[in-house]
Structure formats: C-alpha cells, structure tokens
C-alpha cells in the first residue's frame, strides 16, 4: 500500500529512486535474515532454551554489528553517489539511516514467535501500520514527501512499535546476567555455521525477485 501511495504522490523519477533504494534494503535484509533471524528461529530455542535472555542479548549485539556494517557500506555508496551528483544520494542515505531500525523491528517480531506469541507480533505489526501511514500522510501534508523521508518514516514507525511492545516479551535483556552467560564467539559461530548456507539462497532469491529494479535503472533509466 505504501508503494501504491508513493507511486501516486511522487514523480516517476522520484519513485524510481525509491524503488531502487528499497530493492537494496531488501538485499541487505537477506543477509540479516540469514545470519540473525533464521538461526535465531532454528537454534535459539533448541541450543539456548535455558539461557534465552543471555542469548537474546547477544543476538541484539550481532544485529547491531551487522547494522553498523550496513550503515557504513550505504554511507560509502552514498558518498560515491554524491561525488557523481546522482539523484540516488539522499535515497541511499535514507536506507543507511533506516535499515538498522527496520531490521530491529523484524528482530522483535521474530522474538515474539520464539516465545510463541504470534498475537504480540500481530499487535506490533498493526501498530506499526498505523504509525507508518500517519507519518506518511503527515509528511505529505507538510510537502516534505520524498524517497528519503519515506525511509525515515519507516524507521521511526519501526523503532516506536518495537519499544512500545518490548515490555510484553519475557526475553528481557536486563535479566541476561541472572540467566547464565554465553560468549559472543560461541553464538556467532553457531549462527554462521547455520546461516552461511542461507546467505547463498538469500542472494539467489534477491536475484530472482527484485534485482531487475536496479538493473532497469542502470540500463534503461530511473524514470523507466
């Protein structure tokens, strides 16, 4: 629905910029899914069921490490786009600033499933939708709508929804020290051992689904 609204409200070139940047966000999310979310769902309970607070705390560290990497990569790419005076510059910056928060919301939702609370994930998602469209309509009303502001609204909706619904989870990071200790290296090793194969499939999935968007932008033009 957000894409439909942006198609109607932005110029073809602006929406082309958003579509390319969003496809890059999905590309980055594939690595996050492979190295954080999928291992968390499969080995989180089976290997660390008795130490979930500590395990979840380390999982957040891994998320932060990946997010910093994504931010630096997208910041570097944005710098190159700026030097080339590309209209993709601000949109890529939007991805850089928003991807840590958007993926954190996905992490929160996956934690709900680990605790077998899909109803909490649904409530969080519903509240995210309300925040997202309230933010988009507000930005549109203030004549500030752009690919960059669309990503920022997504990020704000993600982090607010995560923070508001976090207290309903039993996986409280503050209880990590009293629930046993785990080493980051052990969890990283387990996540990599499981997720390295998912990384390849995530890349192939991106190639077969949305890679055509930046390819069209490069060879035909962003407006097309």
N, C-alpha and C positions, 0 to 999 in steps of 0.2 A: 504494500500500500504506500509506503514511503517513497519507493521508486516511482510509482504512478504519479504521486503528488509532485515530485521533483521534475518529472518529465513535463508536467503541465505548467509548472511555475518557472522553471529555468529555461534559458535559451538552449538550443541544440548543442552548441559548443560547451556550455557550462555543464549540461547533463552528461555529455561525452566525457568531460574531465572527471565528474563524479563516478561514472561507471568504470572508468579505467582504474581510478584510485580504489574503488570498492573491490574490484577484482584482485588488486594487490593485497588488500586487507584479508580477503578470503584465502589467498596464497599463504600469507603469514599464519593465519589461523590453522592451516593444515599442519604446520609444524608444532604449534601449541597443542593441538588435539592429539597428535602422535606422541608427544613427549610428556604431556601433563594429563590431559583428560582421559584418554583411553587407558593408559597404565593405572591411573587413579581408580577407574571403574573396575578393572580386572584384578589387579594385585593389591589394591588398597585394603580391602576387607580381608582377602584371603591370607595375605602376608603380614598385615599390621592391624588386624582386627582388635587386638588388645591394647594398641597404642595409637589409636586414631587421632587424638589431639596432637601428639608429637608429630605423627606422620603428616597430618594436615598442615601443621605449621611449616614443615619442610617443603611440602608441596607449594605453599604460597611463596617460599623463597625461590623455588625453581621457576614459578610463574614470573616473579619479579626479575630474575636473571634473564629469562627469555624476553620479557618486555623491554628491558634496558637494551638488549641486543637489537630488537625490532626498532626501537626509537632511534638508536644510533644509525642503523642502516638507512632508515627512511629519512633521517635528518641529513645524512650524507647525500642521498639521492636528491633530496630537495635542494641542497646546495648546488649540485650539478645542474639541476633544472633552472635554478635562479641565475647561474652564470650564463646559461643558454637563453635566458629571457623567455622561458617556457611558461605557458598558462597552467601547466601541471604543478607548478611550485607550491602554491598555497594548499592545493588539494592533497598533495603528498605530505605536507606538514600536518594537515588535518588527520591523516592516517597515523602519522608518528605520535601525535599527542593523544589520540583516542584509542588506539589499539590496546594499550595496557588495561584500560578501564572496561572496554567492551569484552575483552577476553576474561577479565576478572569476574564479570557478571556470568559468563559461561561457566567459570570455575565454581561460582556459588551455586548455580543450578545443578551442576554435577554432584556437588556435595549433598544437595537435597536428596538425590537418588541414592547415594551411598547410605544415607540414614533412612532410606525407604520412606521419604516424604515427598512424593511427586506433587501432592497438593500444595506444598510450600513453594515448589518450583513454579507451579501454575500461578499462584498468587503473585510471586515476584515478577513473573513474565507479564501478567496482566497489568501490574502497577507500572512496569517499565513501558508498556504500550501507552498508558495514559500520560506518563511524563514525556515520552518521545513526541507524541502528537501535540501535546500542549506546548512543548518547546518549539516545534516546527512552525505551528500556527503563530506563536508569539514572534518568532524571528521574521516570519513572512510579513506580519502586520507592521513590524518596525523597519521593513525594507532592508533587512540585513541578510536575507537568504542567499547562500552561496554554497558551493561544494564544501568549503572549509567549515562554515557554520553548521552545515548538516552533520558533519562528523563530530563536531563539538557537542551538539545536542545529543547525539547518540551516546557519547562518552558520559555526559552529565546524567542522562537518564539511567545508564548502566550503573554508575557508582552510587547514585542515590538509592536506587532499588536494592542494590547489594547491601548497603549499610543499614537500611531500614529493616530488612528481613533477616539479617545475620543473627540477631539475638535469638531467633526462634530455632536455630540449629544447636545441637548438643556438642558439635565439634568446635568448641571454643578454644582458640589459640592460647588464652591466658591460663588454661588448665594443662598445658603441654608439659610443664616441668613435673607436675604431680602424677602424670600418667605414663611415666617411663621416658627414656631418652633414646633417640635414634641419631645416627650420624648422617649428615647430608650426603656423604660419599656413597653410603650404602643404598639410600633411596635413589640417588642419581643413577647408580649402576643398575639397579633393578628397572628403573624407568627406561633407561637406554636399551637394556637387553630386550625389553618387550617392545619398545616403541620404534626401534631403528627400522623394523620391517614396515611399520605403519607409515613412516616418513616417506618411503618409496611409493606406497599406494596413494598417499595423500597428494604427492606431486603429480602422479599419473591422473588422479581424479580431477585435479585442477586443470591439467592439460586438456582433458576430455570434456570439461564443462564450461569454464569461463575464460580460458586463455584466449579465445577468439576476440575478446573485447579489446585488450591492448594491441593485439595483432592488427585488427582493423584500424585502430587509432594510428598505428605506425605507418601502415602501407596505404590506407585509403584517406585517413584524416579524422580528426577528433569529432568533428560535426557529424560525419557519416556514421 
